[in-house]
């Protein structure tokens, strides 16, 4: 049997789950005593979440609430790339979190080089914002998946299209 097997390494985010996580975080913030009377906001944009609050302490608390809701919804916290904290008007602070979709070219090159350096008998190629790994043996593909799971690329990786 000389057929080839393959899988794709992708970084996808279910935006409906992100919306659910933001709504759950807003609900928890509205019910918590330490946020009563504060000007705390969470706004979901096209591919970003804008967070604003009265001070940096409350902003960090909102970020932790949002991260916990991401985990509960089955989303990776690596899918949320937080920017730096900025000063807003009237003493408020704000922060923008980008939602990371797809694998950047630099990360894809790093993934391909790690696979090649591992001496596993598979081929890896970059296709747009994903990496396709192919080989003749399913065990080699499993070894490549385990290799990638063991490394941290600061991107939420999923393995799809396994055939």
Short mmCIF file of the C-alpha atoms (twelve columns), coordinates in Angstrom:
data_MODEL
# 
_entry.id   MODEL 
# 
loop_
_atom_site.group_PDB 
_atom_site.id 
_atom_site.type_symbol 
_atom_site.label_atom_id 
_atom_site.label_alt_id 
_atom_site.label_comp_id 
_atom_site.label_asym_id 
_atom_site.label_seq_id 
_atom_site.Cartn_x 
_atom_site.Cartn_y 
_atom_site.Cartn_z 
_atom_site.pdbx_PDB_model_num 
ATOM 1   C CA . UNK A 1   0.000   0.000  0.000  1 
ATOM 2   C CA . UNK A 2   1.815   3.103  -1.277 1 
ATOM 3   C CA . UNK A 3   -0.802  5.738  -0.433 1 
ATOM 4   C CA . UNK A 4   -0.005  8.974  1.328  1 
ATOM 5   C CA . UNK A 5   -1.638  10.194 4.527  1 
ATOM 6   C CA . UNK A 6   -1.842  13.813 5.606  1 
ATOM 7   C CA . UNK A 7   -3.227  16.297 8.114  1 
ATOM 8   C CA . UNK A 8   -3.426  20.083 8.357  1 
ATOM 9   C CA . UNK A 9   -2.105  22.218 11.205 1 
ATOM 10  C CA . UNK A 10  -4.462  25.180 11.587 1 
ATOM 11  C CA . UNK A 11  -5.329  27.884 14.083 1 
ATOM 12  C CA . UNK A 12  -9.064  28.497 13.978 1 
ATOM 13  C CA . UNK A 13  -11.350 30.325 16.388 1 
ATOM 14  C CA . UNK A 14  -15.103 29.784 16.587 1 
ATOM 15  C CA . UNK A 15  -16.423 33.352 16.712 1 
ATOM 16  C CA . UNK A 16  -19.788 32.198 18.064 1 
ATOM 17  C CA . UNK A 17  -18.007 30.739 21.096 1 
ATOM 18  C CA . UNK A 18  -16.030 33.992 21.474 1 
ATOM 19  C CA . UNK A 19  -19.335 35.900 21.446 1 
ATOM 20  C CA . UNK A 20  -20.738 33.514 24.073 1 
ATOM 21  C CA . UNK A 21  -17.631 33.949 26.253 1 
ATOM 22  C CA . UNK A 22  -17.882 37.754 26.047 1 
ATOM 23  C CA . UNK A 23  -21.589 37.670 26.924 1 
ATOM 24  C CA . UNK A 24  -20.954 35.364 29.902 1 
ATOM 25  C CA . UNK A 25  -18.144 37.630 31.099 1 
ATOM 26  C CA . UNK A 26  -20.422 40.680 30.828 1 
ATOM 27  C CA . UNK A 27  -23.087 38.872 32.829 1 
ATOM 28  C CA . UNK A 28  -20.609 37.955 35.579 1 
ATOM 29  C CA . UNK A 29  -19.237 41.518 35.679 1 
ATOM 30  C CA . UNK A 30  -22.750 42.947 36.042 1 
ATOM 31  C CA . UNK A 31  -23.440 40.636 38.998 1 
ATOM 32  C CA . UNK A 32  -20.182 41.112 40.899 1 
ATOM 33  C CA . UNK A 33  -20.145 43.467 43.866 1 
ATOM 34  C CA . UNK A 34  -16.663 44.864 43.145 1 
ATOM 35  C CA . UNK A 35  -17.851 46.130 39.734 1 
ATOM 36  C CA . UNK A 36  -21.002 47.909 40.993 1 
ATOM 37  C CA . UNK A 37  -21.025 51.490 39.706 1 
ATOM 38  C CA . UNK A 38  -17.880 51.068 37.618 1 
ATOM 39  C CA . UNK A 39  -17.502 52.054 33.975 1 
ATOM 40  C CA . UNK A 40  -16.428 48.608 32.794 1 
ATOM 41  C CA . UNK A 41  -17.050 47.657 29.169 1 
ATOM 42  C CA . UNK A 42  -16.369 44.636 26.966 1 
ATOM 43  C CA . UNK A 43  -17.047 45.186 23.260 1 
ATOM 44  C CA . UNK A 44  -16.628 42.448 20.668 1 
ATOM 45  C CA . UNK A 45  -15.603 43.774 17.254 1 
ATOM 46  C CA . UNK A 46  -14.928 41.994 13.964 1 
ATOM 47  C CA . UNK A 47  -11.714 40.350 15.149 1 
ATOM 48  C CA . UNK A 48  -10.908 42.144 18.399 1 
ATOM 49  C CA . UNK A 49  -12.242 42.655 21.904 1 
ATOM 50  C CA . UNK A 50  -12.051 46.146 23.410 1 
ATOM 51  C CA . UNK A 51  -11.869 46.196 27.207 1 
ATOM 52  C CA . UNK A 52  -12.143 49.344 29.313 1 
ATOM 53  C CA . UNK A 53  -12.520 49.924 33.040 1 
ATOM 54  C CA . UNK A 54  -12.007 52.435 35.839 1 
ATOM 55  C CA . UNK A 55  -8.476  51.415 36.789 1 
ATOM 56  C CA . UNK A 56  -5.810  48.866 35.946 1 
ATOM 57  C CA . UNK A 57  -6.770  46.563 38.818 1 
ATOM 58  C CA . UNK A 58  -10.347 46.215 37.541 1 
ATOM 59  C CA . UNK A 59  -9.077  45.863 33.963 1 
ATOM 60  C CA . UNK A 60  -6.892  42.925 34.992 1 
ATOM 61  C CA . UNK A 61  -9.868  41.375 36.799 1 
ATOM 62  C CA . UNK A 62  -11.975 41.700 33.619 1 
ATOM 63  C CA . UNK A 63  -9.207  40.069 31.568 1 
ATOM 64  C CA . UNK A 64  -9.057  37.150 34.025 1 
ATOM 65  C CA . UNK A 65  -12.841 36.748 33.900 1 
ATOM 66  C CA . UNK A 66  -12.706 36.756 30.083 1 
ATOM 67  C CA . UNK A 67  -9.896  34.176 30.046 1 
ATOM 68  C CA . UNK A 68  -11.834 31.894 32.386 1 
ATOM 69  C CA . UNK A 69  -14.886 32.151 30.117 1 
ATOM 70  C CA . UNK A 70  -12.684 31.308 27.114 1 
ATOM 71  C CA . UNK A 71  -11.500 28.154 28.872 1 
ATOM 72  C CA . UNK A 72  -15.045 27.166 29.895 1 
ATOM 73  C CA . UNK A 73  -16.219 27.597 26.267 1 
ATOM 74  C CA . UNK A 74  -13.396 25.359 24.976 1 
ATOM 75  C CA . UNK A 75  -11.390 28.207 23.436 1 
ATOM 76  C CA . UNK A 76  -7.651  28.550 23.876 1 
ATOM 77  C CA . UNK A 77  -6.458  31.629 25.755 1 
ATOM 78  C CA . UNK A 78  -3.700  31.847 23.122 1 
ATOM 79  C CA . UNK A 79  -6.410  32.907 20.665 1 
ATOM 80  C CA . UNK A 80  -6.580  36.253 22.507 1 
ATOM 81  C CA . UNK A 81  -3.514  38.456 21.950 1 
ATOM 82  C CA . UNK A 82  -3.746  41.358 24.396 1 
ATOM 83  C CA . UNK A 83  -2.200  44.708 23.535 1 
ATOM 84  C CA . UNK A 84  -0.717  47.159 25.998 1 
ATOM 85  C CA . UNK A 85  -2.802  49.017 28.553 1 
ATOM 86  C CA . UNK A 86  -3.612  52.574 27.444 1 
ATOM 87  C CA . UNK A 87  -4.847  55.538 29.476 1 
ATOM 88  C CA . UNK A 88  -8.350  56.678 28.566 1 
ATOM 89  C CA . UNK A 89  -10.392 59.741 29.352 1 
ATOM 90  C CA . UNK A 90  -11.489 60.590 32.912 1 
ATOM 91  C CA . UNK A 91  -8.888  58.295 34.473 1 
ATOM 92  C CA . UNK A 92  -10.103 55.099 32.762 1 
ATOM 93  C CA . UNK A 93  -7.845  52.514 31.165 1 
ATOM 94  C CA . UNK A 94  -8.403  50.393 28.089 1 
ATOM 95  C CA . UNK A 95  -6.874  47.441 26.316 1 
ATOM 96  C CA . UNK A 96  -7.492  45.812 22.948 1 
ATOM 97  C CA . UNK A 97  -7.287  42.048 22.520 1 
ATOM 98  C CA . UNK A 98  -6.839  40.779 18.970 1 
ATOM 99  C CA . UNK A 99  -8.411  37.437 18.135 1 
ATOM 100 C CA . UNK A 100 -5.704  35.351 16.464 1 
ATOM 101 C CA . UNK A 101 -6.936  33.419 13.425 1 
ATOM 102 C CA . UNK A 102 -4.629  31.477 11.157 1 
ATOM 103 C CA . UNK A 103 -0.927  30.778 11.436 1 
ATOM 104 C CA . UNK A 104 1.405   33.636 10.489 1 
ATOM 105 C CA . UNK A 105 4.169   33.014 7.926  1 
ATOM 106 C CA . UNK A 106 6.859   33.224 10.619 1 
ATOM 107 C CA . UNK A 107 5.125   30.664 12.848 1 
ATOM 108 C CA . UNK A 108 4.480   28.410 9.825  1 
ATOM 109 C CA . UNK A 109 8.177   28.519 8.900  1 
ATOM 110 C CA . UNK A 110 9.080   27.705 12.502 1 
ATOM 111 C CA . UNK A 111 6.665   24.731 12.501 1 
ATOM 112 C CA . UNK A 112 8.053   23.412 9.189  1 
ATOM 113 C CA . UNK A 113 11.665  23.754 10.358 1 
ATOM 114 C CA . UNK A 114 10.888  21.971 13.650 1 
ATOM 115 C CA . UNK A 115 9.293   19.089 11.738 1 
ATOM 116 C CA . UNK A 116 12.275  18.853 9.348  1 
ATOM 117 C CA . UNK A 117 14.801  19.025 12.195 1 
ATOM 118 C CA . UNK A 118 13.027  16.205 14.046 1 
ATOM 119 C CA . UNK A 119 14.037  13.667 11.328 1 
ATOM 120 C CA . UNK A 120 10.479  12.249 11.259 1 
ATOM 121 C CA . UNK A 121 9.807   10.885 7.776  1 
ATOM 122 C CA . UNK A 122 7.100   13.394 6.823  1 
ATOM 123 C CA . UNK A 123 6.934   16.384 4.513  1 
ATOM 124 C CA . UNK A 124 5.571   19.737 5.642  1 
ATOM 125 C CA . UNK A 125 4.480   22.558 3.383  1 
ATOM 126 C CA . UNK A 126 2.958   25.972 4.010  1 
ATOM 127 C CA . UNK A 127 -0.455  26.546 2.428  1 
ATOM 128 C CA . UNK A 128 -1.805  30.082 3.041  1 
ATOM 129 C CA . UNK A 129 -2.439  30.264 6.816  1 
ATOM 130 C CA . UNK A 130 -2.040  26.541 7.548  1 
ATOM 131 C CA . UNK A 131 0.615   23.835 7.298  1 
ATOM 132 C CA . UNK A 132 -0.018  20.515 5.549  1 
ATOM 133 C CA . UNK A 133 1.983   17.543 6.818  1 
ATOM 134 C CA . UNK A 134 2.042   14.383 4.720  1 
ATOM 135 C CA . UNK A 135 3.787   11.032 4.941  1 
ATOM 136 C CA . UNK A 136 3.539   7.334  4.054  1 
ATOM 137 C CA . UNK A 137 3.108   6.053  7.614  1 
ATOM 138 C CA . UNK A 138 0.325   7.036  10.024 1 
ATOM 139 C CA . UNK A 139 2.671   6.482  12.972 1 
ATOM 140 C CA . UNK A 140 5.012   9.171  11.597 1 
ATOM 141 C CA . UNK A 141 2.075   11.572 11.355 1 
ATOM 142 C CA . UNK A 142 1.147   10.808 14.971 1 
ATOM 143 C CA . UNK A 143 4.772   11.477 15.974 1 
ATOM 144 C CA . UNK A 144 4.644   14.835 14.158 1 
ATOM 145 C CA . UNK A 145 1.401   15.750 15.956 1 
ATOM 146 C CA . UNK A 146 2.959   14.852 19.325 1 
ATOM 147 C CA . UNK A 147 6.058   16.894 18.453 1 
ATOM 148 C CA . UNK A 148 3.951   19.970 17.660 1 
ATOM 149 C CA . UNK A 149 1.801   19.519 20.775 1 
ATOM 150 C CA . UNK A 150 4.966   19.449 22.889 1 
ATOM 151 C CA . UNK A 151 6.201   22.809 21.616 1 
ATOM 152 C CA . UNK A 152 4.782   26.238 22.389 1 
ATOM 153 C CA . UNK A 153 4.291   28.520 19.381 1 
ATOM 154 C CA . UNK A 154 2.061   31.052 21.220 1 
ATOM 155 C CA . UNK A 155 -0.713  30.104 18.795 1 
ATOM 156 C CA . UNK A 156 -3.639  27.761 19.424 1 
ATOM 157 C CA . UNK A 157 -2.968  24.796 17.111 1 
ATOM 158 C CA . UNK A 158 -5.563  22.320 15.878 1 
ATOM 159 C CA . UNK A 159 -4.983  19.268 13.724 1 
ATOM 160 C CA . UNK A 160 -7.648  18.799 11.081 1 
ATOM 161 C CA . UNK A 161 -8.317  16.946 7.834  1 
ATOM 162 C CA . UNK A 162 -6.535  13.794 9.027  1 
ATOM 163 C CA . UNK A 163 -6.627  11.214 6.232  1 
# 
